[in-house]
Amino acid sequence: MNGSLLRDGNRYVLCFERHLRHSPQRVWQAITEPAELAHWFPGAVEIDLSIGGSVTFTQEGFDIDPELLPSSGTVTELEAPRLLALTWGEEPWRFELTQEDEGCLLVFTHSFENRASAPRSAAGWTVCIDALVALVDGATPGNEAWVTYLARYFYELGSDGVLTRAGESAVLRFERLLDHPVDEVWRALTEPDRLRHWLADVVIDARQGGRIELRLGQPAGYEVTGVVTRVDPPKVLDYTWTSPGEPDGVVKWQLIPAGDRCILLFTHTLQGHWNEAGTLAAWHVHLALLATSLAGLPTWPFPDARWKELHDSYSGATRPASR
């Protein structure tokens, strides 16, 4: 693995570099021709190789939200066989090839705003670039699984929650790799007897339009009501989130299978300002309690000291920059 994560203002950039024993022209074919892309990119790609040209992505059998798997993009820079820049949804990708004495240097970057997605994206690109190198080398790709890379990148890049804000709208995001299959985690998200082990006493009708009521023990008296706005077992569960003293919001749980494991993607979207650091700390703790519960271990009482430690950490991350 050699993916590095850089900060660029309010965005993040994953960067990969590989020295290849092939000319830029050969590698250019591999990154621009659909028949070649099919050998290393996880889906079908069609590219109109012109500035402003359209790019379409399809991935059969990977039925998740369009926000996670955009289906279109645009070529933004083109200088064959040296530079290809395009967008994937709203996220820029950039392939640069530089001639070297015995081949070329490939530098690939992927820019994005959602810091929580960095381990997932880094793992995916590591697998893709390994397969690209194998293709041009005429070799067999390695058998290192994406989920194995993902676990390593979670360790290297971290798994803290992140908050992004656009005007009055704020989104809290977390991602987790859980050592349990999708169906088991889905039950932990939707069954009252399972939910009370890690989140709250719950009344939930996990159907479209169904009501949900949560009574959390920490802070004492904290209650939430909501309505299920989307349910697609065992992949997606959305519901509104209303609690006195907080702006209204929406919670979304998404699950991606990964063999005997699964990826949990969590977002909490709110309109307005409140104790953002406290909410990030609380969700961080509850997601840890979810993993503990799935492992069959005791989860209560609520770890107040850990919440305080996380609150202090997130306070620094969410505090507005001084002028």
N, C-alpha and C positions, 0 to 999 in steps of 0.2 A: 504494500500500500504506500502511496506517496501523495495522497490528496492533502492539500493544506488549505486552511480557512483563513481568509483575510477580511479585514473590516474596510469598507469604503463608504464613509459618511454614515447614512442610515441603512446601508445595504451591506450584504456579505458576499464574498466571492470565494468559490471553491476553485482551486488551481491545481492542474495536473501537468507534469512535464515528463516526456519520454524521449529518449534518444533512440532512433530507429535506423536500421541498416538498409534503408531504402531511400530512393529519391523523393523529393516533394511531389513529383508527378504521380508516383505510384500511390503514395498515401492520399493524395488528393482524390484519386479514383475511389479509394475506400470510404472517404467521408462524404462523397457527393453522388455516387451512382447508386440508385435504389437496389440493384442486384447485389452490390457489395455491402451496402448498409444492412441488408437482411441477414448477413453473417455475424454482425456484432451488435446491432442496435435492437432493443427489445420491442419490435413492432415494425410495421411498414411505414416508410417515409417516401414522400414525393416532393421534389424540390424544383421549383422554377428558378434556374440559376441565372437570375438577373436582379439588379438592385430593385427592391420593392416586390420581388417575386414571391409568390405564396409558397408556404410549406405546410403539408398536411401530415398528421401523425395518426395512425390507427394501431390498436393493440387488441387483437381478438381475445376474448375471454377475461379481460381485465376491466371489469365493470365497476368503476368507482367514480366518485364525483369529478366533473369536468375541472373543478378548481385544483384537483390533484393531478389530473392527466389531461392537460390542454390538448386540443385536436388540431390546432392551426398555429401558424407563425408567419414571419415575414423575413426575407433576406434583407439585411441592413447594410452589409459591406461585402464586397466581392472582388478578389484580385487573384485569379487562378495563376499558378497553383500555390499561392502563398497565404491567402486569408479568406476565411468564410465566417461571417458573423450573421446570426439570425436570432429571432425570438422564438421562445416556446411559451405560448400564451403571452404573458407580459415580462417573462424572464429572459435576459440576453444570454446567448451562448456564443463562444468565440473560439475558432480553431485557427491557430497560426502555425505555419511551417517555415522553418529556416534551414537553408542549405548548410550542411556540414561536410567535412572532408570525406567521411565515410557514411553518408546518409543524410538524415535531417533531424531536427529537433521539433517535436510536436508540443505545443503549449495549448492546453484547453482550459477555458474559464467558464464558469456558470455563475451568474449574478442573481441574487434574490434578496427578498426582505425578511422572510420568515426564518429566523435563526434556529428555531426548533427543528426545522426540516433538514438541517445540515448533515447529521449522521446518515439519514436515509438517502439523501442525494449523493453523498460521498460514496456510500456503499454501492449504489447503483452505477455510478460513473466508474468506479474501480473495476467492476465486473465488465462493463462495456469496453473500457480502454484496454483491459487485458485481452479481451476477445479481438479487438481491432489489431493489436500487435500480433496476436497469433495468426490472424488472417493474412496480413502482409508478409509474415515470416513463413507462411505455408505450414504452420504448426497446428497442433491440437490445443484448443483453449484449456487452461487449467480447470480443475474441478472444485476450486474454492467456492463455496456457496455464498450468495448475496447476504444471507442472514448471518453468516459468520463474520463477514466484513462489517455488517451493521453493528453487531455486538462490540467489535473492536472500536469502531468510530464513536459509538456512544461513550465508550471509556475515554477515548482521546479528546473528543470535542465537547463532551458534557451533555447533560440532559435537562438543564434548567429550563423553566418556563420563560417565555418572552412576551412582551407587550408591545404592540404597535398601535399607533394612534393616527387617525386622519380626521382632523377637526374634533367634533364631539364624539366620534365613534372610536371605540377601542376594542382590540381583539387580544385576548390572552390565549397562548398556544402552548401545548405540551405534546411530546411524542414519547412513547415508551415501547420497548421490546419486552413482551411478556412470554414467559416459558410455559405457555398453555395454549391449546388450540382455540380457534375463533369461537366455536360453539360454547365452550366453557366460560370464556370471558363474556360473551353475550348474556349468558344467564346471570353472571355477577353484576351486569349493568341493568338488568330488567326485572329480576325477581326480588320481591321485598325481603325474603328470608336471607338472600345473599347480600343485598344492598346494606342491610343494617349492620353487617360485619365490618364495613369499611367507610360508609358514607353517612347514613342517617336512617331513622325510622321512616319508612316510605309507604305511601299509598300510591300505586301507579297502575294505570290502565294503558299498557304499552301498545295502543292502537292509534291510528290517525284520529286526531281530535280528542283522545283520551286525556283525563285529568291526572295530574301528578301533584302530590303534596309531600314535602320533606320536612322533617323536624330534626335538626342537627343538635348535638349536645354541646358543640363548641363553635361559636360562643353560645352560652346558655340562652335558650329562648329563641334561637335563630330559626326562622321558618321560611319556607319557600313554597310558592304555588306556581303551577305552569300547565301548559297544554301541549300535548305531543303534536308536533307539526310535520314530522316525517318519520316513518319507521320502515326499514327494509332489512328484516332479519337475514343473517346475522352481521350486517354490514354497517348500517347507519341508523342512529337514533338522534332526533332533534327534539328539543322541547323549550318552551319559553321559560324564563326564570324571573320571578317577581318576588321581591322581599322588601319590607318596609325599610326606608332609609337608604336604599340603593337605587340606582337607575335600572330600568327594566333591561333584560337581556335575553339572549338565546344561548343554550348549551348544545353542543354537537359532539357526539361520540362516533368515531369511525374505526372500523377494524379491517386490516388487510392480512389475509392468511400468509404464513411463512412456515410451511411444513407443520411440525408439531408446536410451533410458536405462532404468535401473531403480533402485528404492529398496531398499537393503539394511538390514534390521533385524536386529540381533544382540543376544542376551541370554546371559549366563552366570550361572546360579543356583547358589549354594553354601550349605551348611549349616555355620555356624561362623564363626570369625574366623581371619584369615591376613593376609598382606601385600596388602591391598586396593589400595593405591596402586600397588604394583608390577604387579599384574595389570591394572589399568586402563591403566597406561602401556604395558604389553606389547601389549595388544589394540589400543590406539590406534596403535602403531607398525605392527603386523601389518596392520591395515586400510589404512594408508597404503601398505604394501608391496603389498597386493592391488591397489590402484588403479594403482600403478607397474607391476606385472606385467601387468595388463590392457592398459596402454598400450604394452607391448612394450619397456620400458626395464629396465636392470639393477637388481636389487634387493638384492644382497648386496655387502659384508658387513653384518651387522646394525648399525644406527646407535645405538651405545651412548650417545653424547652426547645424542642426541634422547630416548632412553629416560630418561636421568637427569634431563633438563629436565622431562619430563612427570611423572616420579615425584615430583619436588619440588612441582610444581603440584598434582597429585592428592593429595599428602599433606596439604596445607592444606585441600582440599575434603572429605576423608574423616575428618579428625581430629575426635574427639568435642568438642562445645562445652564450654568450661570452665564450672564451676558457681560 
